[in-house]
Amino acid sequence: MTESELLANSSSAGLAQTVAPLAAAAADHGEPLRIDEMNAVSCGGFRGVSDTFGSALWALDTLFEMDKLGVDGVNIHTVPGTINEMLGPELSGGHWSMHVHPEFYGMVLFSQAAPVGSRLLRLSASAPAGVKVWATRATNGQIRVTVINKNTRGATTVHLHIPAAQGAATLIRLTAPGVQATSGITLGGQSFGSRTTTGLLAGHASSSTVTPLGGVYTVTAPAGSAALLTLPAG
């Protein structure tokens, strides 16, 4: 598999569609559906693909695609020491630390973009090919919009039409030096660093403010990146 194949819609939406019949059957019977052992590349992964920032964008988009089908939960498969491991534990001097690989950042952003109890929303957004836009409404009514630019060349600008929304929104970004990067990844300006002993993002948090114009929020996403827009609660 190549990076472009991983970022193709067939690897996210296409993968989700293979689960669609199961999701429909579960819904018909009023049963929850959980996907077990999902990851981008099977059998330990593929170096230069599974261990890159592209896997974070893949995970983020694919989890939304599974949510769209009504899947109740997903287990991301990881084995320590393999190419596609997400978390690499290490014991040194009697102390544990953890190396956080790129894919995990996509999962962290998804947990922020789709908090427990939230529901997917339909929205009007003009987005070119290779760009995905997802919106959720939390249990407190707060709306969050995620923009994923899986194109490796050129930024994209998305105009989000949210008539009911009012006030300035907060924007954070998931970025890396490139889709094939294995380090230098930040979420909201923060990082887990080379290794973490706390499991918490560290560093100076960075965000920006987006003010709507006529109910339209304009978000620009650099090539190979994602952005999370959080609207004011109300």
C-alpha positions in Angstrom: 0.0 0.0 0.0 1.1 3.6 -0.7 0.4 6.8 1.1 -1.9 8.0 -1.6 -3.9 4.7 -1.4 -4.2 5.1 2.4 -5.5 8.6 2.0 -8.0 7.7 -0.8 -11.7 7.7 0.1 -11.8 4.0 -0.8 -9.6 3.3 2.3 -12.0 5.1 4.7 -15.5 5.3 3.2 -14.8 2.1 1.2 -13.8 0.2 4.3 -16.9 1.4 6.1 -19.1 0.2 3.4 -18.0 -3.4 3.9 -19.5 -3.1 7.4 -22.7 -1.5 6.2 -24.7 -4.7 6.0 -23.7 -5.6 9.5 -24.6 -2.2 10.8 -28.0 -2.4 9.1 -28.6 -5.9 10.6 -27.6 -4.7 14.1 -30.0 -1.7 13.8 -32.9 -3.9 12.7 -32.4 -6.1 15.8 -31.8 -3.2 18.2 -28.3 -4.5 19.0 -25.0 -2.5 19.3 -22.2 -3.1 16.8 -18.5 -2.9 17.6 -15.7 -3.3 15.1 -12.8 -5.4 16.4 -9.1 -5.2 15.3 -9.4 -2.4 12.8 -6.4 -0.7 11.4 -5.1 0.7 8.1 -2.9 -2.2 7.0 -3.2 -5.7 8.3 -0.4 -8.1 9.5 1.6 -5.6 11.4 1.5 -2.7 8.9 3.6 -1.4 6.1 6.6 0.8 6.8 6.4 4.3 5.3 2.6 4.2 5.4 1.3 2.7 8.7 3.8 4.6 10.8 3.3 8.0 9.2 1.1 11.1 9.8 -1.1 9.9 6.9 -2.4 7.2 9.3 -3.7 9.8 11.6 -5.8 11.4 8.9 -7.0 8.0 7.8 -8.0 7.0 11.4 -9.8 10.3 11.9 -11.9 10.0 8.7 -12.5 6.3 9.0 -13.9 6.6 12.6 -16.3 9.3 11.3 -17.3 6.9 8.4 -18.0 4.2 11.0 -20.0 6.6 13.1 -22.1 7.5 10.1 -23.1 3.9 9.7 -24.2 3.7 13.3 -21.3 1.6 14.5 -21.2 1.9 18.3 -17.5 1.4 18.9 -14.2 0.5 17.2 -11.2 -1.3 18.6 -8.0 -0.1 16.8 -5.7 -3.1 16.6 -2.1 -2.5 17.8 0.7 -4.8 18.8 3.8 -3.4 20.5 6.9 -3.6 18.3 5.0 -3.8 15.0 5.2 -1.1 12.3 1.6 0.0 13.0 1.8 0.1 16.8 0.2 3.3 18.1 1.7 3.2 21.6 5.2 1.9 22.3 5.8 1.2 26.0 9.4 1.2 27.4 10.7 0.4 30.9 13.9 2.1 31.8 15.4 2.6 35.2 12.3 1.3 36.8 10.1 3.9 35.1 7.7 3.4 32.2 7.3 5.8 29.3 5.4 5.6 26.1 6.2 6.5 22.5 3.1 7.9 20.8 3.0 7.2 17.1 1.2 9.4 14.5 -2.1 7.4 14.2 -2.9 8.0 17.9 -3.1 11.7 17.2 -6.0 11.1 14.8 -7.8 9.1 17.5 -7.3 11.9 20.1 -8.7 14.5 17.7 -11.8 12.2 17.0 -12.5 11.9 20.7 -12.5 15.7 20.9 -14.6 16.2 17.7 -17.1 13.5 18.6 -17.5 13.5 22.4 -19.5 10.8 24.1 -23.2 11.1 23.4 -22.7 13.4 20.4 -24.6 12.9 17.1 -23.5 13.5 13.5 -25.1 16.5 11.7 -25.8 17.3 8.1 -24.3 20.6 7.0 -23.9 22.6 3.9 -20.2 22.9 3.0 -18.4 23.4 -0.3 -15.4 21.1 -0.2 -13.2 19.9 -3.1 -12.2 16.3 -3.8 -9.9 14.9 -1.1 -11.4 17.0 1.6 -13.9 15.6 4.1 -16.1 17.7 6.4 -17.9 16.2 9.5 -20.1 17.9 12.1 -21.4 16.8 15.5 -23.8 18.1 18.1 -22.9 17.3 21.7 -25.4 16.5 24.4 -25.1 20.2 25.6 -26.0 21.4 22.1 -22.5 22.5 21.2 -21.5 22.0 17.5 -18.1 20.9 16.3 -16.9 20.7 12.7 -13.9 18.7 11.5 -12.2 19.5 8.2 -9.8 16.9 6.9 -7.6 17.8 3.9 -6.1 14.5 2.6 -4.6 16.2 -0.4 -0.9 16.3 -0.3 -0.5 19.4 -2.3 -2.2 22.7 -1.7 -4.3 24.2 1.0 -8.1 24.2 0.7 -10.7 26.6 2.0 -14.1 25.4 3.1 -17.1 27.6 3.7 -19.4 26.2 6.4 -23.0 27.2 6.3 -24.4 27.0 9.8 -27.4 29.3 10.0 -28.2 28.5 13.6 -24.7 29.2 14.9 -23.8 32.6 16.3 -20.6 34.1 17.6 -16.9 33.4 17.1 -15.7 29.8 17.1 -12.4 28.3 18.2 -10.1 26.5 15.7 -7.4 24.0 16.5 -5.2 22.1 14.0 -3.7 18.7 13.6 -0.5 19.2 11.6 2.8 17.6 10.7 5.8 18.4 8.4 4.1 16.2 5.8 1.9 13.2 5.4 4.9 10.9 5.5 6.3 12.4 8.7 6.8 10.1 11.7 7.5 13.0 14.2 6.9 16.7 14.6 3.1 16.2 14.9 1.1 18.7 16.8 -2.6 18.9 17.9 -3.6 22.4 18.9 0.1 23.3 19.0 0.8 20.5 21.6 2.5 17.2 21.3 3.3 14.0 23.2 6.9 14.6 22.4 9.4 11.8 21.7 8.1 9.9 24.8 5.5 10.7 27.4 5.3 9.7 31.1 2.0 11.4 31.7 -0.1 10.5 28.6 -1.0 14.1 28.3 -0.3 16.5 25.4 2.3 19.0 26.4 3.6 22.4 25.3 1.9 25.7 24.6 -1.6 25.2 23.3 -2.4 27.1 20.1 -5.8 28.0 18.7 -7.3 30.8 16.5 -10.7 32.5 16.3 -13.1 32.2 13.4 -15.8 34.8 13.1 -18.9 34.0 11.0 -20.1 36.2 8.2 -23.8 35.7 7.4 -23.8 32.4 9.2 -20.8 31.2 7.2 -17.6 30.1 8.9 -14.5 30.0 6.6 -11.8 27.5 7.4 -8.6 27.0 5.5 -6.8 23.7 5.9 -3.2 23.2 4.7 -2.3 20.2 2.6 -2.3 17.0 4.6 -3.8 18.3 7.8 -7.0 18.5 9.8 -8.8 21.2 11.7 -11.5 21.2 14.4 -13.9 24.1 14.7 -15.7 24.4 18.0 -18.7 26.7 18.0 -19.9 28.6 21.1 -22.4 26.7 23.1 -25.9 28.1 23.0 
